[in-house]
Amino acid sequence: MDKHERLVRPIREILLPLAILVAFAACVGLVRSAFFPIVHARSWQSVKPADITQDRHYRVLMENAEIRVFEVALPPGSESFVWHENNFLIVTPTASDIIMWKANEAPVLHSLVPSGEIRFFLGNSAQGLRNDAKTEYRSITVEFLDPRVTNYGYRYESGNWDYGPSIAPSPVDPEGHFVNSLDLAKAVASDVQLLPGESLPATRRASLVIAVTPLQLADGAGKTISLKPGEVAWREMGEAVLTNTGRGRERFAVVEFRLPTENY
């Protein structure tokens, strides 16, 4: 055996099989990553969604003639799949990474949800949530009992009936004052931030307040609203202005219900 053969033989007998093994493992990984979401999606397609009131991750906070409000809490590694009979929106007080899907969709798409996001969904559908993060996922789900609360309507910009935006606009300056609204026909959902001493004008409408940050708000006539993030408060028609009496920025969502005499 010459010197050249002594050098080539170890490469051929050891390194070549090793390279083939590594390539095979890579191919298996690619096939698995492509195949697993399909298998997981098919398994979920056969799962019947739970009634929202029976799912242990949903807890009723409030219910009246207009709405049902649920606190949603998913510990790391948990998931939920529920039926939404009514149109609804989700307010997320804390920035989250959550996997969200509808029936017949693959449960693989991560949604990076910023703090304070307001997102609207049409009802008569099932929705799944899975928390693959290392921290608990929390949000507030508001179900509208009136189907006229919707993002479907006449669009003046196009002159057609169509679906409008489903997410309230993000603040241009997260440090400053803002009121960014999402038109839902019979209701208006707003992302609000008040600086110390600033006020939200009074309204004749009934409304729901959802705290994103800790709130200390004066509600007129000596009344106060003190809420922790994720807590809610109902305001009847004709309530006074809301004033930030705290020392820092206070952010919250407000869902106002238009009066029967208002055009929408």
C-alpha positions in Angstrom: 0.0 0.0 0.0 1.6 3.3 -1.1 1.6 6.5 0.9 -1.3 8.0 -1.2 -3.5 5.0 -0.5 -2.8 5.1 3.2 -4.1 8.7 3.3 -7.2 8.2 1.1 -8.4 4.9 2.7 -9.4 6.5 6.2 -11.2 9.2 4.4 -13.2 6.8 2.3 -13.9 4.3 5.1 -14.7 6.7 8.0 -15.5 10.2 6.8 -17.6 9.3 3.8 -20.1 7.1 5.8 -20.2 9.8 8.4 -21.0 12.4 5.8 -23.8 10.2 4.5 -25.2 9.7 8.0 -25.2 13.5 8.6 -27.0 14.1 5.3 -29.6 11.5 6.1 -30.3 13.0 9.5 -30.8 16.4 7.9 -33.2 15.0 5.4 -35.2 13.3 8.2 -35.3 16.6 10.1 -36.7 18.5 7.1 -39.3 15.8 6.4 -40.4 15.9 10.1 -40.6 19.7 10.2 -42.7 19.7 7.1 -44.9 16.7 8.0 -45.5 17.4 11.8 -47.6 20.6 11.3 -49.8 18.8 8.8 -50.4 15.9 11.2 -51.0 18.2 14.1 -53.4 20.3 12.0 -55.3 17.1 10.9 -55.6 16.0 14.6 -57.1 19.4 15.5 -59.5 19.3 12.6 -61.1 16.3 14.3 -61.3 18.0 17.7 -64.7 19.4 18.7 -64.4 22.9 20.1 -65.4 23.4 23.7 -68.2 25.7 24.9 -66.4 28.9 26.0 -68.0 28.7 29.4 -66.8 25.2 30.0 -63.1 25.7 29.1 -61.0 26.0 32.2 -58.8 28.7 30.7 -61.8 31.1 30.4 -63.3 32.8 33.5 -66.3 35.0 33.3 -65.7 38.5 34.7 -68.8 40.3 33.7 -72.1 39.8 31.8 -74.9 42.1 30.9 -77.3 42.8 28.0 -74.5 44.0 25.8 -71.5 41.8 26.5 -69.9 38.8 28.1 -66.3 39.4 29.4 -63.8 36.6 30.0 -60.4 36.6 31.5 -58.1 34.1 29.6 -55.1 32.5 31.2 -52.9 29.9 29.6 -49.9 28.6 31.5 -46.8 27.6 29.6 -47.4 24.5 27.5 -51.2 24.7 27.6 -53.8 25.2 24.9 -57.4 25.9 24.4 -59.9 25.4 21.5 -63.4 27.0 22.0 -66.4 27.9 20.0 -67.3 31.6 19.7 -71.0 32.0 18.9 -70.8 35.8 18.9 -68.4 38.4 17.4 -65.7 39.2 19.9 -62.5 41.1 20.5 -59.3 40.4 22.4 -57.4 42.9 24.5 -53.9 41.9 25.5 -52.5 43.9 28.4 -49.0 42.3 28.2 -46.9 41.7 25.1 -47.2 38.0 24.2 -46.1 35.3 21.8 -49.1 33.1 21.3 -50.1 30.5 18.6 -53.6 31.3 17.3 -55.6 29.5 14.8 -59.1 28.8 13.5 -60.8 25.6 12.6 -59.2 23.8 9.6 -56.0 25.9 10.0 -52.6 24.5 11.0 -51.9 25.5 14.7 -48.3 26.6 14.0 -48.4 30.3 13.3 -47.0 32.5 16.1 -48.6 35.8 16.8 -46.4 38.4 18.4 -49.0 40.5 20.2 -47.9 44.0 21.5 -49.1 45.3 24.8 -52.5 47.0 24.6 -53.5 45.5 21.2 -57.2 45.4 20.4 -58.1 42.8 17.8 -61.6 42.0 16.5 -62.9 38.6 15.3 -66.1 37.4 13.7 -68.1 34.9 15.6 -69.8 31.6 14.5 -66.3 30.1 14.5 -63.8 28.1 16.6 -60.5 29.5 17.7 -57.5 27.8 19.2 -54.8 29.2 21.4 -51.6 27.5 22.4 -48.9 28.9 24.7 -45.4 27.6 23.8 -43.7 30.5 25.7 -42.1 30.2 29.1 -44.5 32.7 30.7 -48.3 32.7 31.2 -50.4 34.2 28.5 -53.2 36.5 29.7 -55.8 38.4 27.8 -59.4 39.7 28.0 -62.1 38.4 25.6 -65.2 40.6 25.1 -68.1 38.8 23.4 -70.8 41.1 21.8 -74.3 39.8 22.2 -75.6 42.1 19.5 -74.5 40.9 16.0 -74.5 44.5 14.8 -71.2 45.0 16.5 -69.1 44.1 13.5 -66.3 45.4 11.2 -68.5 44.8 8.1 -70.2 47.9 6.7 -70.3 50.5 4.0 -66.8 51.8 3.1 -66.9 55.4 1.9 -63.3 55.2 0.5 -64.4 52.4 -1.9 -68.1 52.9 -2.2 -68.7 49.3 -1.4 -69.9 47.1 1.5 -66.9 45.3 2.8 -64.9 44.3 5.9 -62.9 47.0 7.5 -59.9 46.9 9.8 -59.8 44.3 12.6 -57.0 45.8 14.7 -57.0 49.2 16.4 -54.1 51.4 15.0 -50.8 51.3 16.9 -49.8 54.4 18.7 -47.4 56.7 16.8 -45.7 57.8 20.1 -46.1 55.1 22.8 -44.9 57.6 25.4 -47.5 60.3 24.6 -51.2 60.9 24.7 -53.3 59.0 22.2 -56.8 57.7 21.4 -56.8 55.2 18.6 -60.2 53.8 17.6 -61.6 50.8 15.8 -65.1 51.3 14.3 -67.3 48.3 14.9 -70.6 49.8 13.6 -72.8 49.7 16.8 -69.7 50.0 19.0 -66.3 51.8 19.0 -63.2 50.2 20.6 -60.4 52.6 21.5 -56.9 52.2 22.7 -56.4 55.1 25.1 -53.4 56.6 26.9 -53.7 59.5 29.3 -50.8 61.5 30.7 -51.0 62.7 34.4 -53.9 65.2 34.7 -55.3 64.5 31.2 -59.0 63.5 30.7 -61.1 61.5 28.4 -64.2 63.5 27.5 -67.6 62.5 28.9 -69.9 60.5 26.7 -73.6 59.6 26.8 -72.7 56.0 25.8 -72.4 53.0 28.1 -68.9 51.7 28.0 -66.5 49.0 29.2 -63.0 50.0 30.6 -60.2 47.4 30.4 -57.0 48.3 32.2 -53.7 47.8 30.3 -51.6 49.5 33.0 -52.5 50.1 36.6 -55.3 52.8 36.6 -56.2 55.6 39.0 -59.0 57.5 37.3 -61.3 60.1 38.7 -64.8 59.5 37.4 -66.5 62.7 38.5 -68.5 63.5 41.7 -65.7 62.0 43.9 -65.9 58.6 42.2 -62.7 56.8 41.3 -61.8 53.8 39.2 -58.8 51.9 40.5 -57.9 48.8 38.4 -55.0 46.5 37.9 -53.9 45.3 34.4 -56.5 43.0 33.0 -59.3 44.2 35.3 -62.5 45.7 33.9 -65.2 48.2 34.9 -68.6 48.9 33.4 -69.8 52.5 33.0 -73.5 53.4 32.5 -74.7 56.0 30.1 -74.1 59.6 31.0 -71.0 59.0 33.1 -68.6 61.9 33.6 -65.1 62.5 32.2 -62.3 60.1 33.1 -59.2 61.9 34.5 -55.8 60.4 35.1 -55.0 61.2 38.8 -51.9 59.0 38.9 -48.3 60.0 38.6 -47.5 58.3 35.3 -49.0 57.3 31.9 -52.1 55.2 32.2 -53.3 53.1 29.3 -56.6 51.3 28.9 -59.1 50.1 26.3 -62.6 51.5 26.1 -65.5 49.9 24.3 -68.4 52.3 23.8 -71.8 51.3 22.6 -73.5 53.7 20.3 -77.0 54.9 21.1 -80.0 53.8 18.9 -80.3 57.4 17.6 -76.7 57.5 16.4 -75.8 56.8 12.8 -73.2 54.1 12.1 
